[in-house]
Every structure is written in C-alpha cells, then in structure tokens.
C-alpha cells in the first residue's frame, strides 16, 4: 500500500497521552496515530453512509406505508358501501313484507342502529344480553 508522509502538530499533553498509549501496545507513537486516523476516517465514512441508508429506508418505509394506507381506505370504503346496500335492502324487504309506513321503517332502523352502536361500544355484551 502506498503511503504519504505529513506532519501533525499536537500539544505536549496530547503527545504524552499518545506516547503512553503507544508504549502500552508496543507501538511507536506515529504507528498508533496512523491507526487512530484510519479508524476515525473509516468511522466518519461509515456514519455518512449509514445516515444516507437510514434516510433511504425511512423514505421507502413511508412510501410503502402510504400506499398500504390508501389500499386500506379503498377497501374500507367498498366494504362500507356493500354493508350499507345490504342494510337498506334488508330494511326495504322487511318494510314491504310487513307493510310498514316510511315512519315505521325509520323507527325500526333507528332502534336497530342504536342497538348496534351500543353493542360496539360495550364489547362484553352479546346482542341477546342487550335485549334483556
């Protein structure tokens, strides 16, 4: 590997610490300084790359989540339309079978809707327990 020589100036305290750390590892101060510089530069590059990758992952996750949420909303809208169609069709069949007036149909609808809302709000009860 090709190397380049350059000069780094440090104060006496820093050099003393470097010299002591190098001696503990049986290295010359210049060798330990080179290792520290290489580790620092490598770590800085790693942190920069990591930051870029994290931003890309966050963006992809956000996009996928938004796409998924849009699909969920669409599905829920279709289900709501199907449920409402079924409900009004059943109400119309009952109204015709029992010859109800529009007011009687509305009263029946309101009673059933109130029971359904009450059931959803109090999940411990079953529909038969609410009637009693």
N, C-alpha and C positions, 0 to 999 in steps of 0.2 A: 504494500500500500504506500502510495506517495504521501509524504508529509510536508508541511510548511512550517517554518520557524517564525514565531513572532514574540513580541515582548508584552508581558502583562505586568503592570505595576500594582502592588498591594501594600497596605501599611504593615508595620512591624508586627502588630498583634495578629493580623490575618496570616502573615507568613509564618509566625511561630506556631499557630494552630495547624497550618498545613504541614509544616515540618514535623510536628509531633504525630499527626495522623499518619503521615507517610512512613515515619520511623516505626510505628506500631505495626504497619503492614509490610515492612521490609522493602519499601519503595523509595525512590528519590522523590523529592517534592515536585519536580517537573512531571514525573510519571503520574503521580496522584492528581495533580492539577489537570493533566490531559484527560484522565478518566472522568473527573468531575465535569469538565467542559463537554465531553462527548455525551455523558449521561444527561446533562442539562439541555443540550441542543436536541438530543433524541426525544427527551420528555416533552419539550416545547412543541416539537413537530407532532408528536403523538397527541398532545392535548388539542392542537389545532385541528388535526384530522378527526379526532373524537367529537369535537364541537360541531364540525360540519356533518358528520354522520348522524349525530343526535338531532340536528335540525332537519335533516332529510327524513329521518324516521318519524319525527313529530309531524312533519308535513304530510307524509304518506298516511300515517295513522288518522290524522284529522280528516283527510280527503276520503279515506275508506269509511270512517265513521259517519261523515256527512252523507255519503252515498247510501250507506246502510239505513240511516235515519229516514232518508227520502223514500226508500223502498218500504220501510215500516209504515210511514204515514200513508202511502198509497194503499197498502194492504188494509190498514185500519179503515180508511175511507170506504173502500169497496165492501168491507165487512159491515160497516155501519149502514150503508145503503141496502145491502142484502137483508140485514136484520130488520130495518125499518119497513122494507117492502113486505117481508113476511108478516110482521106485526100488523100492518094495516090490512093486508089481505085476510088474515085471520079475523080481525075485527069486523071487516065487511061481511065475511061469511056468517059470523055469529049474528050480526045485525039483521041480515036477510033471513036467517033461519028462525030467529025469534021475533021478527018483525018489529025491531026496535026503531024508535024515532032517532033523529040525529042527537038529541039531548041525552037519550038513554045510552046511546053508543059512546058519547063523550064521557058520561058519568062512569060507565064501565071501564073505559080506557084510563081515566084518572085514578080509579080505585086500583086497577092492576099496576099502573105505573108507580103509585105511592107504595104499594107492597114491594115492588121490585127495588125501588130506591132504598126502602127500609132494610130489605134483605142484604143488599150490597153494603150498606153502612154498618150492619151488625152481622158479621160473618159467622157468628156462633149459632145463629138460629137457622133452622131449615124452614122452607115455605110453610109446612104444615104446623110448625110451632108458632108461626106468626099469626095464623088464622085464629088460634085459640086464645 
